[in-house]
Amino acid sequence: MATITPDKVLDASGLNCPLPVLKTKKALEELQSGQILEVITTDPGAKADIPAFCSRTGHELLETVEEGGKIIFYLRKK
């Protein structure tokens, strides 16, 4: 389990592409620079989509954890 403490948690479980990325973008807009967002998803496509989103937007992907059918991403807002 990660030792990262998020400032906000987004549970996108059950949502399929492109909703996890769209909801991640919206959630990051509500954070200040340097704050951490935890994104929980069950969409296997997110394993490629979230890192690509971070590369495209400049946000930092801190960690990816897979457990119990969920994929959990920790992102730091740029």
Secondary structure, DSSP 8 states (H G I E B T S, - for coil): ------SEEEEETT--TTHHHHHHHHHHHTS-TT-EEEEEE--TTHHHHHHHHHHHH--EEEEEEEETTEEEEEEE--
